[in-house]
């Protein structure tokens, strides 16, 4: 709701976000990976109490929701410390809990795992996914980390050069953009597999090929019948590669 659309209309929960209707704002929450909303010099618990007053949350309901969120995220030892004394990952956890105290129906996440270590990223993704399933809340995520998108998004929108270049299910993204698959095969001894597809990497007896999706079954059968195969796997191209192609196409 911070920007007015230059054309067209935007609706969320039946409201126009740019109008900043208080009835709409009470039903949404925003968490940004590079911004903080909790008081820097106070414990998170004090900021949580302020949120309770702002959103007029009944005390008993507030305590129940707060304690449940704190317990689910395992931050009981953090919420009584001044926010300035917490690490980046710890601050992100207490920020996320604070944003959910009023039980929003729509949660906006902007680069929520920015700068976090791998363990905290995984914990954050699990928590967000579980929250969405448990409450039925909708989550709108913007992120350059494909791991975030893979873990949290059922549907994705890709915008490149100001244009919408893809909208649809995440699990259909690769097949809609790329007609190839990646085949990794390990043989008992080195071999030239250039006739089976595009060789994109060789490491000893392991060869990585790019093959046409429609030729997957035929190519794997030929390999199995021609060589002594130790291991063979087939996968879609890396999602980063697929999205990069979309961006390149959108910029043209």
Residue pairs with C-beta under 8 A, 6 or more apart in sequence:
1 17
1 18
1 19
1 20
1 24
1 25
2 18
3 18
4 18
5 18
9 16
10 16
10 17
10 18
12 24
12 28
12 106
13 24
13 27
13 28
13 105
13 106
15 21
15 23
15 24
17 24
26 55
26 102
27 104
27 105
27 106
28 104
28 105
28 106
28 107
28 108
29 99
29 100
29 102
29 104
29 106
29 107
29 108
30 99
30 107
30 108
30 110
31 95
31 96
31 99
31 107
31 108
31 109
31 110
31 112
32 110
32 111
32 112
33 92
33 110
33 111
33 112
33 113
33 114
33 115
33 116
34 111
34 114
34 115
36 83
36 91
36 95
37 47
37 95
37 98
37 99
38 44
38 47
38 83
38 91
38 94
38 95
38 98
39 46
39 47
39 50
39 83
40 82
40 83
40 84
41 82
41 83
41 84
42 82
42 83
43 79
43 80
43 81
43 82
43 83
44 78
44 79
44 80
44 81
44 83
44 94
44 97
44 98
45 79
45 80
47 83
47 98
48 62
48 66
48 79
48 97
48 98
48 101
51 57
51 98
51 101
51 102
52 59
52 62
52 101
55 101
55 102
57 65
57 101
57 102
62 101
65 100
65 101
65 103
66 97
66 101
69 97
69 100
69 101
70 76
70 79
70 97
72 127
72 130
73 93
73 96
73 97
73 123
73 127
75 90
75 93
75 94
75 97
78 86
78 90
78 93
78 94
79 94
79 97
83 91
83 94
86 94
88 115
88 116
89 116
89 117
89 120
92 112
92 113
92 116
92 120
92 124
93 120
93 123
93 124
96 112
96 124
96 127
96 128
99 107
100 107
100 131
103 135
103 137
104 137
105 136
105 137
105 138
106 137
106 138
106 140
107 128
107 131
107 132
107 137
107 138
107 139
107 140
108 140
108 142
109 128
109 139
109 140
109 141
109 142
109 143
110 142
110 143
111 142
111 143
111 144
111 145
112 124
112 128
112 141
112 143
112 148
113 120
113 121
113 124
113 125
113 143
113 145
113 147
113 148
114 145
116 124
121 145
121 147
121 148
125 147
125 148
125 151
125 152
128 139
128 152
129 151
129 152
131 137
132 138
132 139
132 152
139 152
141 148
141 149
141 152
141 153
143 149
146 239
146 240
146 243
149 156
149 170
149 239
150 170
150 239
153 170
154 169
154 170
155 167
155 168
155 169
155 170
156 166
156 167
156 168
156 169
156 170
156 173
157 164
157 166
157 167
158 164
158 165
158 166
158 167
158 173
158 243
158 246
158 247
158 250
159 165
159 250
160 246
160 247
160 248
160 249
160 250
160 251
161 250
161 251
163 250
165 246
165 247
165 249
165 250
166 173
166 176
166 177
166 246
168 176
173 239
173 242
173 243
174 236
174 237
174 239
174 242
175 213
175 236
177 242
177 245
177 246
178 236
178 237
178 241
178 242
178 245
179 212
179 213
179 214
180 210
180 211
180 212
180 213
180 237
181 210
181 211
181 212
181 213
181 216
181 234
181 235
181 236
181 237
182 200
182 208
182 209
182 210
182 234
182 235
182 236
182 237
182 238
183 197
183 208
183 209
183 210
183 211
183 216
183 219
183 220
183 232
183 233
183 234
184 206
184 207
184 208
184 209
184 231
184 232
184 233
184 234
184 235
185 193
185 206
185 207
185 209
185 223
185 227
185 229
185 231
185 232
186 205
186 206
186 207
186 229
186 230
186 231
186 232
187 205
187 206
187 207
187 227
187 228
187 229
187 230
188 205
188 227
188 228
188 230
189 205
189 228
190 202
190 204
190 205
191 207
191 227
193 199
193 207
193 209
193 223
196 209
196 211
196 219
196 222
196 223
197 209
197 210
197 211
197 212
197 215
197 219
198 209
198 210
198 211
199 207
199 208
199 209
200 208
200 209
200 210
201 207
201 208
202 208
205 230
209 219
210 237
211 219
216 234
220 232
220 234
223 229
223 232
224 232
236 242
